[in-house]
Amino acid sequence: MKFRVFLSLFALVFALASCQQPSQPQSGSTPKAEAVALASDTDPVCGMKVDASVTDTAHYQGKIYGFCNPSCKEEFAANPQEFLSSSSGQ
């Protein structure tokens, strides 16, 4: 009888402890946006303001650029130098 109580308590503690561990995203699920250090707070293609939690980003020459939508990101990827040469300080 004591063994059953002990086993039940052990199972309960184990279950509670496993609930507090961070879970890994399931395959196919959308990961949460994490803040990143962007090279600028504006989309280099259209000039729209973006914040550090944007999901559309591209790496170019060691910097991360954020985009307001996937089409701006695709346009930038096709010719990044076109958009960076017109930006000041980039």
All heavy atoms as an XYZ file, in Angstrom:
669
protein
N       0.819     -1.195      0.000
C       0.000      0.000      0.000
C       0.864      1.260      0.000
O       0.609      2.187     -0.752
C      -0.940     -0.048      1.220
C      -1.871      1.102      1.297
S      -3.077      1.002     -0.022
C      -4.272      2.104      0.548
N       1.906      1.294      0.861
C       2.779      2.451      0.914
C       3.511      2.639     -0.420
O       3.762      3.755     -0.855
C       3.795      2.309      2.042
C       3.195      2.460      3.409
C       4.269      2.347      4.475
C       3.651      2.439      5.836
N       4.640      2.335      6.888
N       3.861      1.522     -1.040
C       4.563      1.594     -2.315
C       3.674      2.238     -3.386
O       4.149      3.031     -4.192
C       5.008      0.190     -2.749
C       5.755      0.198     -4.049
C       7.042      0.702     -4.123
C       5.161     -0.284     -5.210
C       7.728      0.726     -5.317
C       5.838     -0.267     -6.411
C       7.131      0.232     -6.461
N       2.382      1.919     -3.391
C       1.451      2.519     -4.357
C       1.329      4.021     -4.160
O       1.292      4.792     -5.108
C       0.068      1.887     -4.233
C      -0.045      0.556     -4.849
C      -1.454      0.092     -4.704
N      -1.886     -0.532     -5.925
C      -3.012     -1.165     -6.052
N      -3.864     -1.202     -5.032
N      -3.333     -1.745     -7.172
N       1.275      4.463     -2.915
C       1.198      5.898     -2.615
C       2.479      6.578     -3.070
O       2.458      7.629     -3.701
C       0.938      6.126     -1.101
C       1.051      7.600     -0.744
C      -0.425      5.577     -0.709
N       3.611      5.963     -2.754
C       4.895      6.516     -3.166
C       4.971      6.604     -4.689
O       5.392      7.627     -5.242
C       6.049      5.656     -2.624
C       7.382      6.084     -3.148
C       8.006      7.222     -2.658
C       8.007      5.356     -4.147
C       9.233      7.623     -3.153
C       9.225      5.755     -4.647
C       9.850      6.896     -4.141
N       4.580      5.562     -5.372
C       4.625      5.537     -6.831
C       3.698      6.591     -7.424
O       4.059      7.290     -8.377
C       4.237      4.145     -7.343
C       4.426      3.887     -8.822
C       5.867      4.118     -9.222
C       4.009      2.472     -9.164
N       2.521      6.768     -6.859
C       1.579      7.784     -7.326
C       2.141      9.184     -7.127
O       2.045     10.045     -8.009
C       0.243      7.664     -6.595
O      -0.360      6.434     -6.870
N       2.737      9.442     -5.967
C       3.346     10.741     -5.702
C       4.526     11.000     -6.647
O       4.701     12.108     -7.149
C       3.784     10.850     -4.242
C       2.664     11.009     -3.223
C       3.226     10.973     -1.818
C       1.914     12.305     -3.469
N       5.330      9.991     -6.878
C       6.466     10.126     -7.791
C       5.987     10.466     -9.202
O       6.526     11.360     -9.861
C       7.296      8.833     -7.805
C       8.457      8.896     -8.733
C       9.600      9.604     -8.387
C       8.416      8.264     -9.974
C      10.674      9.674     -9.250
C       9.485      8.341    -10.842
C      10.621      9.048    -10.479
N       4.953      9.788     -9.659
C       4.404     10.055    -10.991
C       3.843     11.477    -11.077
O       4.030     12.168    -12.083
C       3.322      9.029    -11.332
N       3.200     11.939    -10.039
C       2.644     13.288    -10.011
C       3.752     14.339    -10.058
O       3.687     15.302    -10.823
C       1.777     13.485     -8.762
C       1.156     14.867     -8.588
C       0.193     15.162     -9.729
C       0.452     14.973     -7.256
N       4.797     14.156     -9.255
C       5.925     15.095     -9.250
C       6.603     15.108    -10.610
O       6.944     16.164    -11.139
C       6.920     14.734     -8.122
C       8.213     15.511     -8.254
C       6.289     14.988     -6.770
N       6.811     13.964    -11.193
C       7.437     13.882    -12.511
C       6.589     14.590    -13.561
O       7.110     15.338    -14.395
C       7.649     12.414    -12.909
C       8.298     12.255    -14.244
C       9.649     12.481    -14.400
C       7.545     11.900    -15.357
C      10.247     12.347    -15.639
C       8.134     11.770    -16.594
C       9.497     11.986    -16.739
N       5.297     14.403    -13.518
C       4.404     15.048    -14.482
C       4.433     16.563    -14.335
O       4.475     17.298    -15.320
C       2.982     14.517    -14.318
N       4.416     17.046    -13.107
C       4.466     18.494    -12.883
C       5.798     19.078    -13.321
O       5.857     20.166    -13.885
C       4.194     18.811    -11.412
C       2.772     18.576    -10.933
C       2.678     18.793     -9.430
C       1.803     19.471    -11.676
N       6.887     18.384    -13.063
C       8.208     18.877    -13.450
C       8.351     18.929    -14.965
O       8.944     19.867    -15.512
C       9.287     17.994    -12.850
N       7.811     17.990    -15.661
C       7.944     17.975    -17.113
C       7.086     19.054    -17.777
O       7.395     19.511    -18.870
C       7.579     16.603    -17.683
O       6.219     16.330    -17.459
N       6.045     19.523    -17.108
C       5.207     20.582    -17.663
C       5.910     21.929    -17.664
O       5.554     22.810    -18.427
C       3.909     20.711    -16.866
S       2.789     19.344    -17.119
N       6.895     22.113    -16.824
C       7.550     23.404    -16.711
C       8.756     23.538    -17.641
O       9.354     24.594    -17.713
C       7.956     23.656    -15.272
C       6.743     23.774    -14.377
C       7.107     24.133    -12.961
O       8.235     24.429    -12.656
N       6.128     24.101    -12.079
N       9.144     22.507    -18.333
C      10.264     22.589    -19.258
C       9.780     23.220    -20.550
O       8.667     22.970    -20.998
C      10.829     21.201    -19.547
C      11.469     20.571    -18.325
C      11.980     19.182    -18.626
O      11.784     18.660    -19.712
N      12.630     18.577    -17.653
N      10.621     24.078    -21.173
C      10.204     24.695    -22.432
C      10.027     23.634    -23.510
O      10.810     22.704    -23.608
C      11.346     25.644    -22.782
C      12.514     25.187    -21.978
C      11.965     24.468    -20.779
N       8.975     23.768    -24.262
C       8.705     22.784    -25.304
C       9.347     23.212    -26.607
O       9.496     24.395    -26.895
C       7.203     22.615    -25.493
O       6.644     23.830    -25.918
N       9.718     22.252    -27.395
C      10.267     22.500    -28.719
C       9.111     22.645    -29.696
O       8.110     21.948    -29.578
C      11.166     21.333    -29.155
C      12.374     21.146    -28.269
C      13.316     22.328    -28.346
O      13.478     22.927    -29.403
N      13.907     22.704    -27.229
N       9.231     23.542    -30.690
C       8.142     23.679    -31.657
C       7.950     22.385    -32.446
O       8.914     21.708    -32.764
C       8.593     24.811    -32.578
C       9.921     25.257    -32.120
C      10.317     24.446    -30.938
N       6.716     22.049    -32.702
C       6.396     20.887    -33.511
C       6.775     21.156    -34.955
O       6.723     22.292    -35.410
C       4.892     20.582    -33.432
C       4.384     20.297    -32.052
C       4.815     18.940    -31.541
O       5.022     18.024    -32.311
N       4.980     18.823    -30.241
N       7.165     20.125    -35.677
C       7.478     20.340    -37.084
C       6.212     20.782    -37.799
O       5.128     20.286    -37.540
C       8.018     19.060    -37.721
O       7.033     18.059    -37.684
N       6.358     21.775    -38.650
C       5.216     22.317    -39.363
C       4.560     23.478    -38.648
O       3.741     24.160    -39.213
N       4.925     23.722    -37.378
C       4.332     24.848    -36.672
C       5.140     26.106    -36.963
O       6.306     26.048    -37.288
C       4.288     24.590    -35.171
O       5.589     24.556    -34.641
N       4.501     27.243    -36.843
C       5.160     28.511    -37.102
C       5.873     28.964    -35.843
O       5.239     29.104    -34.800
C       4.133     29.580    -37.524
O       3.410     29.086    -38.639
C       4.809     30.883    -37.865
N       7.198     29.197    -35.922
C       7.898     29.656    -34.730
C       7.526     31.090    -34.401
O       7.146     31.855    -35.282
C       9.377     29.562    -35.126
C       9.385     29.628    -36.611
C       8.074     29.027    -37.056
N       7.618     31.449    -33.129
C       7.336     32.820    -32.725
C       8.460     33.723    -33.225
O       9.612     33.322    -33.261
C       7.255     32.923    -31.205
C       6.055     32.241    -30.621
C       6.025     32.423    -29.129
C       4.815     31.729    -28.536
N       4.786     31.847    -27.087
N       8.105     34.930    -33.584
C       9.104     35.886    -34.025
C       9.947     36.320    -32.835
O       9.428     36.606    -31.779
C       8.432     37.095    -34.657
N      11.243     36.325    -33.025
C      12.142     36.791    -31.996
C      12.762     38.095    -32.449
O      13.027     38.292    -33.626
C      13.223     35.752    -31.736
C      12.675     34.474    -31.147
C      13.769     33.478    -30.829
O      14.951     33.857    -30.840
O      13.430     32.323    -30.585
N      13.000     38.969    -31.516
C      13.599     40.256    -31.848
C      15.021     40.039    -32.350
O      15.768     39.254    -31.793
C      13.599     41.155    -30.627
N      15.369     40.717    -33.423
C      16.711     40.649    -33.987
C      17.264     42.056    -34.131
O      16.517     43.029    -34.179
C      16.721     39.936    -35.364
C      16.331     38.486    -35.234
C      15.813     40.633    -36.347
N      18.568     42.149    -34.226
C      19.207     43.455    -34.424
C      19.225     43.750    -35.920
O      20.011     43.196    -36.670
C      20.620     43.434    -33.860
N      18.307     44.594    -36.348
C      18.203     44.928    -37.764
C      19.198     46.025    -38.128
O      19.549     46.870    -37.307
C      16.790     45.404    -38.092
C      15.663     44.393    -37.885
C      14.326     45.065    -38.147
C      15.846     43.186    -38.775
N      19.630     46.025    -39.388
C      20.528     47.058    -39.885
C      19.820     48.406    -39.931
O      20.459     49.454    -39.855
C      21.048     46.675    -41.269
N      18.505     48.398    -40.063
C      17.720     49.630    -40.151
C      16.313     49.353    -39.652
O      15.868     48.207    -39.623
C      17.671     50.090    -41.609
O      16.796     51.171    -41.767
N      15.590     50.407    -39.288
C      14.207     50.216    -38.842
C      13.211     50.459    -39.976
O      12.024     50.594    -39.749
C      13.883     51.103    -37.639
C      13.936     52.583    -37.959
O      14.487     52.946    -39.014
O      13.419     53.368    -37.151
N      13.717     50.503    -41.211
C      12.838     50.652    -42.372
C      13.121     49.557    -43.395
O      14.253     49.093    -43.533
C      13.019     52.023    -43.063
O      14.381     52.163    -43.455
C      12.644     53.164    -42.141
N      12.098     49.164    -44.092
C      12.202     48.201    -45.180
C      13.029     48.868    -46.285
O      12.676     49.943    -46.756
C      10.790     47.867    -45.677
C      10.755     46.826    -46.782
O      11.633     46.847    -47.653
O       9.818     46.024    -46.777
N      14.157     48.265    -46.716
C      14.994     48.917    -47.721
C      14.339     49.009    -49.101
O      14.771     49.799    -49.936
C      16.260     48.057    -47.772
C      15.875     46.756    -47.189
C      14.748     47.021    -46.244
N      13.297     48.248    -49.346
C      12.640     48.264    -50.654
C      11.586     49.369    -50.730
O      11.604     50.203    -51.622
C      12.014     46.889    -50.976
C      11.241     46.926    -52.280
C      13.099     45.822    -51.024
N      10.674     49.397    -49.765
C       9.553     50.348    -49.843
C       9.645     51.489    -48.836
O       8.881     52.441    -48.925
C       8.224     49.621    -49.675
S       7.972     48.963    -48.010
N      10.546     51.385    -47.858
C      10.705     52.439    -46.870
C       9.741     52.380    -45.709
O       9.746     53.251    -44.847
N       8.913     51.354    -45.634
C       7.956     51.211    -44.537
C       8.701     50.884    -43.243
O       9.696     50.176    -43.236
C       6.964     50.095    -44.864
C       5.864     49.928    -43.879
S       4.700     48.686    -44.528
C       3.463     48.774    -43.281
N       8.218     51.404    -42.121
C       8.818     51.119    -40.814
C       8.620     49.657    -40.457
O       7.544     49.101    -40.665
C       8.200     51.985    -39.721
C       8.515     53.443    -39.838
C       9.894     53.707    -39.314
C      10.147     55.202    -39.313
N      11.548     55.507    -39.118
N       9.657     49.020    -39.934
C       9.592     47.643    -39.445
C      10.211     47.614    -38.056
O      11.037     48.455    -37.720
C      10.323     46.648    -40.383
C       9.617     46.533    -41.715
C      11.773     47.030    -40.574
N       9.781     46.642    -37.242
C      10.390     46.523    -35.920
C      11.207     45.233    -35.846
O      11.231     44.448    -36.782
C       9.355     46.615    -34.803
C       8.344     45.484    -34.812
O       8.606     44.441    -35.434
O       7.287     45.644    -34.202
N      11.865     45.031    -34.733
C      12.795     43.916    -34.576
C      12.107     42.552    -34.526
O      12.783     41.542    -34.539
C      13.641     44.122    -33.334
N      10.786     42.508    -34.485
C      10.101     41.212    -34.437
C       9.542     40.793    -35.796
O       8.716     39.889    -35.866
C       8.979     41.253    -33.402
O       7.982     42.178    -33.796
N      10.009     41.411    -36.878
C       9.524     41.036    -38.203
C       9.910     39.596    -38.516
O      10.917     39.089    -38.026
C      10.073     41.973    -39.318
C       9.570     43.375    -39.152
C      11.569     41.921    -39.383
N       9.101     38.928    -39.317
C       9.400     37.544    -39.690
C      10.079     37.447    -41.043
O      10.734     36.455    -41.324
C       8.117     36.694    -39.704
O       7.171     37.301    -40.573
C       7.529     36.588    -38.310
N       9.925     38.460    -41.888
C      10.589     38.449    -43.187
C      11.909     39.199    -43.067
O      11.938     40.425    -42.987
C       9.702     39.109    -44.257
C       8.518     38.245    -44.606
O       8.728     37.048    -44.880
O       7.389     38.758    -44.594
N      13.016     38.433    -43.028
C      14.339     39.032    -42.923
C      15.275     38.403    -43.937
O      15.022     37.301    -44.429
C      14.946     38.843    -41.516
O      15.054     37.447    -41.241
C      14.127     39.536    -40.447
N      16.345     39.120    -44.249
C      17.382     38.604    -45.134
C      18.734     39.043    -44.597
O      18.875     40.150    -44.079
C      17.186     39.126    -46.546
N      19.706     38.175    -44.727
C      21.077     38.479    -44.330
C      21.835     38.904    -45.587
O      21.772     38.227    -46.614
C      21.755     37.246    -43.729
C      21.127     36.803    -42.451
N      21.692     37.054    -41.237
C      19.975     36.141    -42.196
C      20.920     36.559    -40.288
N      19.871     36.002    -40.850
N      22.543     40.014    -45.488
C      23.349     40.481    -46.615
C      24.560     41.225    -46.068
O      24.400     42.156    -45.271
C      22.525     41.385    -47.546
C      23.293     41.861    -48.752
C      23.624     40.989    -49.770
C      23.705     43.179    -48.847
C      24.347     41.415    -50.883
C      24.412     43.619    -49.945
C      24.732     42.730    -50.965
O      25.459     43.158    -52.051
N      25.731     40.804    -46.460
C      27.004     41.398    -46.050
C      27.084     41.587    -44.536
O      27.462     42.641    -44.044
C      27.243     42.720    -46.777
C      27.460     42.536    -48.262
C      27.810     43.829    -48.979
O      27.550     44.914    -48.488
N      28.391     43.690    -50.161
N      26.718     40.544    -43.810
C      26.840     40.539    -42.358
C      25.777     41.328    -41.605
O      25.866     41.485    -40.399
N      24.781     41.819    -42.296
C      23.703     42.578    -41.655
C      22.367     41.887    -41.903
O      22.215     41.148    -42.864
C      23.645     44.006    -42.195
C      24.885     44.815    -41.858
C      24.766     46.211    -42.387
C      26.026     47.017    -42.061
N      25.948     48.369    -42.603
N      21.406     42.175    -41.031
C      20.062     41.610    -41.179
C      19.117     42.743    -41.554
O      19.061     43.768    -40.888
C      19.589     40.951    -39.871
C      20.559     39.854    -39.444
C      18.176     40.387    -40.038
C      20.274     39.283    -38.072
N      18.386     42.532    -42.632
C      17.418     43.519    -43.112
C      16.014     42.963    -42.921
O      15.761     41.793    -43.192
C      17.678     43.850    -44.591
C      19.030     44.491    -44.785
C      20.154     43.729    -45.064
C      19.182     45.867    -44.645
C      21.398     44.314    -45.204
C      20.427     46.462    -44.797
C      21.530     45.685    -45.071
O      22.764     46.268    -45.207
N      15.107     43.803    -42.435
C      13.730     43.402    -42.208
C      12.814     43.966    -43.282
O      13.052     45.058    -43.813
N      11.771     43.217    -43.597
C      10.852     43.589    -44.666
C       9.410     43.532    -44.174
O       9.058     42.703    -43.342
C      11.037     42.664    -45.873
C      12.457     42.657    -46.358
C      13.356     41.715    -45.901
C      12.902     43.622    -47.240
C      14.673     41.729    -46.310
C      14.217     43.647    -47.660
C      15.110     42.699    -47.187
N       8.595     44.412    -44.739
C       7.200     44.469    -44.322
C       6.394     43.281    -44.851
O       5.379     42.924    -44.269
C       6.566     45.789    -44.764
S       6.485     46.002    -46.553
N       6.837     42.671    -45.941
C       6.134     41.508    -46.493
C       7.067     40.682    -47.373
O       8.152     41.139    -47.743
C       4.880     41.938    -47.269
C       5.225     42.780    -48.477
O       5.973     42.360    -49.340
N       4.672     43.982    -48.552
N       6.692     39.467    -47.731
C       7.553     38.589    -48.519
C       7.914     39.141    -49.906
O       9.014     38.878    -50.406
C       6.734     37.294    -48.662
C       5.790     37.305    -47.515
C       5.478     38.757    -47.269
N       7.027     39.909    -50.513
C       7.350     40.410    -51.858
C       8.494     41.427    -51.804
O       9.339     41.452    -52.704
C       6.114     41.008    -52.533
O       5.633     42.114    -51.818
N       8.554     42.259    -50.768
C       9.688     43.181    -50.620
C      10.981     42.392    -50.391
O      12.030     42.729    -50.929
C       9.454     44.155    -49.476
S       8.348     45.516    -49.889
N      10.898     41.324    -49.613
C      12.068     40.488    -49.363
C      12.569     39.856    -50.662
O      13.766     39.845    -50.929
C      11.722     39.403    -48.344
C      12.862     38.463    -48.035
C      12.428     37.405    -47.053
C      13.518     36.395    -46.821
N      13.109     35.361    -45.863
N      11.656     39.353    -51.483
C      12.033     38.737    -52.764
C      12.663     39.756    -53.703
O      13.650     39.463    -54.382
C      10.809     38.098    -53.422
C      10.320     36.863    -52.704
C       8.989     36.365    -53.255
O       8.592     36.777    -54.367
O       8.349     35.560    -52.564
N      12.109     40.947    -53.740
C      12.643     42.006    -54.595
C      14.056     42.382    -54.152
O      14.949     42.564    -54.974
C      11.714     43.221    -54.558
C      11.920     44.180    -55.698
C      10.847     45.255    -55.757
O       9.712     45.022    -55.284
O      11.163     46.335    -56.276
N      14.267     42.473    -52.843
C      15.584     42.777    -52.306
C      16.573     41.666    -52.648
O      17.701     41.941    -53.060
C      15.497     42.946    -50.785
C      16.815     43.198    -50.112
C      17.345     44.479    -50.057
C      17.520     42.162    -49.518
C      18.554     44.721    -49.420
C      18.734     42.393    -48.886
C      19.255     43.674    -48.834
N      16.155     40.416    -52.487
C      17.040     39.273    -52.740
C      17.505     39.226    -54.197
O      18.615     38.788    -54.479
C      16.330     37.976    -52.364
N      16.672     39.707    -55.103
C      17.041     39.690    -56.523
C      18.186     40.664    -56.830
O      19.018     40.388    -57.694
C      15.828     40.032    -57.386
N      18.248     41.788    -56.119
C      19.301     42.777    -56.365
C      19.470     43.674    -55.140
O      19.060     44.830    -55.156
C      18.977     43.612    -57.603
C      20.143     44.462    -58.043
O      21.219     44.419    -57.450
N      19.927     45.257    -59.071
N      20.113     43.172    -54.074
C      20.219     43.959    -52.843
C      20.986     45.269    -53.019
O      20.634     46.286    -52.422
C      20.939     43.035    -51.865
C      21.355     41.846    -52.614
C      20.706     41.858    -53.941
N      22.002     45.268    -53.859
C      22.820     46.456    -54.031
C      22.021     47.634    -54.581
O      22.287     48.778    -54.250
C      24.003     46.122    -54.942
C      25.276     46.845    -54.661
C      25.636     47.026    -53.200
O      25.622     46.103    -52.389
N      25.953     48.236    -52.843
N      21.012     47.340    -55.386
C      20.152     48.391    -55.933
C      19.467     49.176    -54.814
O      19.360     50.394    -54.877
C      19.087     47.781    -56.850
C      18.052     48.753    -57.351
C      16.939     48.077    -58.120
O      17.066     46.898    -58.495
O      15.899     48.733    -58.337
N      19.037     48.487    -53.780
C      18.290     49.127    -52.698
C      19.230     49.728    -51.647
O      18.886     50.729    -51.027
C      17.328     48.136    -52.049
C      16.333     47.621    -53.059
C      16.480     46.353    -53.589
C      15.282     48.418    -53.479
C      15.575     45.891    -54.529
C      14.384     47.951    -54.418
C      14.536     46.691    -54.950
N      20.389     49.149    -51.465
C      21.305     49.658    -50.457
C      22.099     50.862    -50.945
O      22.460     51.729    -50.157
C      22.258     48.559    -49.991
C      21.564     47.380    -49.324
C      22.585     46.347    -48.889
C      20.733     47.839    -48.148
N      22.349     50.943    -52.237
C      23.100     52.095    -52.757
C      22.296     53.378    -52.672
O      22.842     54.459    -52.522
C      23.544     51.840    -54.204
O      22.423     51.698    -55.042
N      20.957     53.276    -52.716
C      20.129     54.465    -52.614
C      19.875     54.877    -51.173
O      19.447     55.982    -50.903
C      18.783     54.239    -53.323
O      18.076     53.201    -52.681
N      20.190     53.967    -50.199
C      20.004     54.278    -48.776
C      21.234     54.993    -48.259
O      22.353     54.670    -48.630
C      19.807     52.992    -47.972
O      18.675     52.314    -48.439
N      21.036     55.939    -47.378
C      22.173     56.644    -46.816
C      22.798     55.837    -45.696
O      22.116     55.303    -44.853
C      21.737     58.005    -46.270
O      20.791     57.838    -45.245
N      24.129     55.716    -45.726
C      24.866     55.033    -44.664
C      24.784     53.527    -44.707
O      25.240     52.863    -43.819
N      24.221     52.946    -45.705
C      24.110     51.492    -45.792
C      25.146     50.929    -46.731
O      25.369     51.332    -47.767
C      22.720     51.074    -46.265
C      21.635     51.516    -45.344
C      21.539     50.682    -44.091
O      21.807     49.502    -44.096
N      21.230     51.304    -42.989
